[in-house]
Amino acid sequence: MTTLGTATAAPGEFATGRLPVGEARDGSEVALPVAVLNGARDGQTLYLQAVSDGDELNGVGVLQRLVPQLDPAELAGQILIVGIVNLHAFYVAEHRNPIDDTKMNRAYPGDPNGTSSERIAAATFEAAQRSDIVLDLHQGSTSRMINETRVRCGPRHRMHDECLELARVFDAGYVLDQKGPDGQLARAAPDEGIPTIDPELGGCVGWDEESIAIGVQGVKNVLVHYGFLDGEASFGEQTRASGFEQYGAPAGGLVSFRKDLAEEVSRGEPLFDVTDPFGAVKSTVTADSDGVFWRTRRLPQVATGEYVCSVGTDIDTV
């Protein structure tokens, strides 16, 4: 039998349940939706989670479409799933946990006696530690963003090669291979010897079917390549960025982009203009380095210093 929270599945079975993580302000239980697919044959364990940030819904879109396609009778090993991690933020469609104003993916490995976010992180990290592979499904919040996979352990980490291989297998087309901030699951799990990536499946308000389809295929690639399902995974050469430059607005106004997502950028080339309401250009921002146009804000209006866009740099292929 395999158990996650209240979900228990015998070999060849699928079960759903809840993982308790505390109580709400009215004293009612807060419990995350979870699922277990227990394969009919022995094999590895995959841990999948989504909605670590409450407004990043493409990951749960992947689960909604993928899970009904999986038959435990055809599966080797086990899949442990937490469908909505940041439940408090999900309820109110916000990025951060409103109970403690924390970004969940900065709280790992968590603390079972800590804040709301630390307790949720601890409960989900305990499940992740039971696995051989971790996929933490994200998206670019409400930004416009290419589909990418992030390797966050850092190039000198003992698990870097395994994490990079996992990113290649997922095959989102682009890889950001750069050490991430403390508290990310993709930092904490490799420290425990578990290959981990966080696919960033585009960026949108709500969810995006194209990015979700890429995520579904990515998880299927992982399941086949690592022996959970029979077959042969197909994945191609991907563009890797080892650097990431962010650009802010030098003046307030409206942003007009000179580049589109995934386009190549040359040092000194204009990235965007800031104009007044009547179209007069107040400022033009140029690229500091060669790279790929990676991410932009969605709304055009900006204040001085506000985030506008990002460029992936130090580009090669893997």
C-alpha positions in Angstrom: 0.0 0.0 0.0 1.1 3.5 -0.8 -0.2 6.4 1.3 -0.1 10.2 1.0 -2.3 12.0 3.5 -5.7 10.3 3.4 -5.1 8.8 -0.1 -4.1 5.1 0.0 -3.7 2.9 -3.0 -2.8 -0.8 -3.4 -0.6 -1.9 -6.3 -2.4 -1.2 -9.5 -4.8 1.3 -7.9 -5.4 5.1 -7.9 -6.6 7.1 -4.9 -7.3 10.7 -4.0 -7.4 12.3 -0.6 -6.2 15.2 1.5 -3.0 16.2 3.2 -3.6 18.1 6.4 -1.4 21.2 6.9 -3.2 23.1 9.7 -6.4 25.0 10.4 -8.0 28.1 8.8 -9.1 31.2 10.8 -12.5 29.6 11.6 -10.8 26.5 13.0 -11.7 24.2 10.1 -9.0 21.9 8.7 -6.8 23.0 5.9 -5.9 20.0 3.7 -4.2 19.9 0.3 -5.7 17.8 -2.5 -3.5 14.8 -3.2 -3.4 11.7 -5.3 -1.5 8.4 -5.4 -0.9 6.2 -8.5 0.5 2.9 -7.3 1.9 0.9 -10.2 1.2 -2.7 -10.6 5.0 -3.3 -11.0 8.0 -2.2 -8.9 9.8 0.9 -9.9 10.9 4.4 -8.9 8.8 7.1 -7.2 7.9 10.4 -8.9 6.7 13.4 -6.8 4.6 16.0 -8.7 3.3 19.2 -7.3 1.5 22.3 -8.7 0.3 25.7 -7.6 3.2 26.4 -5.2 2.3 30.0 -6.2 -1.4 30.6 -5.9 -1.9 32.3 -9.3 0.2 29.8 -11.3 -2.5 27.5 -12.6 -0.9 25.8 -15.7 0.5 23.1 -13.4 -2.9 22.0 -12.1 -4.1 22.2 -15.8 -1.3 19.6 -16.6 -2.5 17.3 -13.8 -6.2 17.7 -14.7 -5.4 16.5 -18.2 -2.6 14.0 -17.5 -3.9 12.0 -14.5 -7.0 10.5 -16.3 -4.6 9.2 -19.0 -2.6 7.2 -16.6 -3.5 3.6 -15.8 -1.8 2.2 -12.6 -2.1 -1.2 -14.1 0.4 -0.2 -16.8 2.7 1.7 -14.4 5.9 0.7 -12.8 6.6 2.4 -9.5 4.6 5.1 -7.8 3.5 8.7 -8.5 2.7 11.0 -5.5 0.9 14.2 -6.4 0.0 17.3 -4.5 -2.4 19.1 -6.8 -2.6 22.5 -5.1 0.2 23.4 -2.7 -0.5 27.0 -1.9 -4.2 26.5 -1.1 -4.7 29.8 0.8 -3.4 31.8 -2.1 -5.3 29.6 -4.6 -8.6 30.5 -2.9 -8.1 34.2 -3.5 -6.1 34.0 -6.8 -3.0 35.6 -5.3 0.7 34.7 -5.8 1.7 34.7 -2.1 0.2 32.9 0.8 -2.1 35.6 2.3 -1.9 34.1 5.8 1.8 35.0 6.3 2.4 37.1 3.1 5.0 34.5 2.0 6.1 33.2 -1.4 5.7 29.5 -0.9 8.7 28.6 -3.1 11.0 30.4 -0.7 9.9 28.3 2.3 11.5 24.9 1.7 12.4 22.6 3.3 9.9 24.1 5.7 9.2 23.8 9.4 6.4 21.7 10.9 6.1 24.1 13.8 6.6 27.3 11.8 4.4 29.7 9.8 1.6 28.7 7.5 3.9 28.5 4.5 6.7 26.7 6.4 4.2 24.1 7.6 2.9 23.5 4.1 6.4 23.3 2.8 7.4 20.8 5.5 4.4 18.6 4.7 5.0 18.6 1.0 8.8 18.3 1.3 8.3 15.2 3.4 6.4 13.7 0.5 9.1 14.8 -2.0 11.8 13.2 0.1 10.0 9.8 -0.5 10.7 10.1 -4.2 13.5 9.5 -6.7 12.5 12.4 -9.0 10.7 15.7 -8.3 8.8 17.9 -10.8 7.6 21.2 -9.3 5.2 22.7 -11.9 5.2 26.5 -12.2 4.4 29.2 -14.7 5.4 32.9 -15.1 2.6 34.0 -12.8 0.8 36.8 -14.8 3.9 37.7 -16.9 4.4 36.8 -20.5 7.0 34.1 -20.7 8.5 31.4 -22.9 8.1 27.7 -21.9 11.2 26.7 -20.0 12.5 24.3 -17.4 14.6 25.6 -14.5 17.6 23.8 -13.0 18.1 25.6 -9.7 20.7 23.6 -7.8 23.7 25.5 -9.4 26.3 24.2 -11.8 28.7 23.1 -9.0 26.1 21.0 -7.1 26.7 17.2 -7.0 23.2 16.7 -8.5 23.6 19.2 -11.3 24.1 16.7 -14.1 21.1 14.6 -13.0 18.9 17.7 -12.8 20.0 19.0 -16.2 19.3 15.6 -17.7 15.8 15.7 -16.2 15.3 19.1 -17.7 16.4 17.8 -21.1 14.0 14.9 -20.9 11.1 17.2 -19.9 11.8 19.1 -23.2 10.1 22.5 -22.8 12.5 23.9 -25.4 14.4 26.3 -23.1 16.4 25.7 -19.9 17.4 28.3 -17.4 20.4 26.7 -15.7 21.2 29.1 -12.8 21.4 28.6 -9.1 18.1 29.7 -7.5 17.2 31.6 -4.3 17.3 29.8 -1.0 14.0 28.2 -0.1 13.1 26.8 -3.5 12.0 23.1 -3.7 14.4 22.8 -6.7 17.2 23.9 -4.4 16.2 21.9 -1.3 15.4 18.5 -2.9 18.8 18.1 -4.7 20.5 18.7 -1.4 18.8 15.5 -0.4 20.1 13.7 -3.5 16.9 14.0 -5.5 17.0 15.3 -9.1 14.5 18.2 -9.3 13.4 20.7 -11.8 10.7 23.4 -11.9 9.2 23.7 -15.3 7.9 27.3 -15.9 5.0 26.6 -18.3 4.6 30.0 -20.0 2.8 32.8 -18.3 -0.8 33.9 -18.5 -3.9 35.0 -16.5 -5.7 31.7 -15.8 -4.2 29.0 -17.9 -2.9 28.5 -21.4 -3.6 25.3 -23.4 -0.4 25.4 -25.4 1.8 25.6 -22.3 -0.4 22.9 -20.6 0.1 20.6 -23.5 3.9 21.1 -23.3 3.7 20.2 -19.6 1.6 17.1 -20.2 4.1 15.9 -22.8 7.0 16.8 -20.6 5.7 14.6 -17.7 5.0 11.8 -20.1 8.6 12.0 -21.4 9.8 11.7 -17.8 7.5 8.7 -17.1 8.8 6.9 -20.2 12.5 7.8 -19.9 12.8 6.9 -16.3 10.9 3.6 -16.7 7.5 4.3 -15.2 5.8 3.6 -18.5 7.0 1.4 -21.4 8.2 3.1 -24.6 10.9 5.5 -25.7 10.9 9.2 -24.9 11.6 11.6 -27.7 13.2 15.0 -26.8 15.3 17.3 -28.8 18.2 19.9 -28.5 17.3 22.8 -26.2 18.5 26.3 -25.7 20.1 26.8 -22.3 20.7 30.2 -20.6 23.1 30.2 -17.7 22.5 33.9 -16.9 19.3 36.0 -16.5 19.2 39.8 -16.8 16.2 41.8 -15.6 15.3 45.3 -16.9 13.3 48.0 -15.2 11.6 51.2 -16.5 13.9 54.3 -16.3 10.7 56.5 -16.5 7.0 56.2 -16.0 4.7 55.7 -18.9 3.6 53.0 -21.4 6.0 50.2 -22.6 6.3 49.3 -26.3 8.5 46.3 -26.9 11.0 46.1 -29.7 11.4 42.3 -29.3 9.1 39.3 -29.0 9.5 36.3 -26.7 12.2 33.8 -27.8 13.8 36.2 -30.2 17.6 36.6 -30.2 18.9 39.8 -28.7 22.3 41.5 -29.4 24.1 43.7 -26.9 23.2 47.3 -27.4 20.0 46.4 -29.3 16.8 48.2 -28.2 14.5 46.1 -26.0 11.7 48.5 -25.4 10.6 52.1 -25.3 8.7 54.0 -22.6 6.3 56.5 -24.1 3.9 59.1 -22.8 0.1 58.7 -23.4 0.5 60.5 -26.7 3.2 58.3 -28.1 6.3 60.5 -27.5 9.3 58.3 -26.6 10.6 59.2 -23.1 13.3 56.5 -22.9 14.7 53.6 -24.8 16.3 50.6 -23.0 18.9 48.5 -24.8 20.3 45.0 -24.0 23.4 44.8 -21.8 24.3 41.4 -23.3 23.6 39.0 -26.1 20.9 36.5 -25.3 17.3 35.5 -25.8 14.2 37.6 -25.0 12.8 35.5 -22.1 10.1 37.2 -20.2 8.0 40.5 -20.1 5.4 42.2 -18.0 1.9 41.8 -19.3 0.4 45.2 -18.7 2.0 48.2 -20.5 1.8 50.8 -17.8 4.9 51.2 -15.6 6.2 53.4 -12.9 9.9 54.4 -12.6 12.0 51.4 -11.6 9.2 48.9 -12.2 10.0 45.5 -13.7 9.6 45.4 -17.5 11.4 42.3 -19.0 14.2 39.7 -18.8 16.8 38.4 -21.1 18.4 34.9 -20.9 22.2 35.2 -21.4 25.3 33.0 -21.7 23.4 30.9 -24.3 24.3 27.4 -25.5 22.5 24.2 -26.3 22.0 21.0 -24.4 
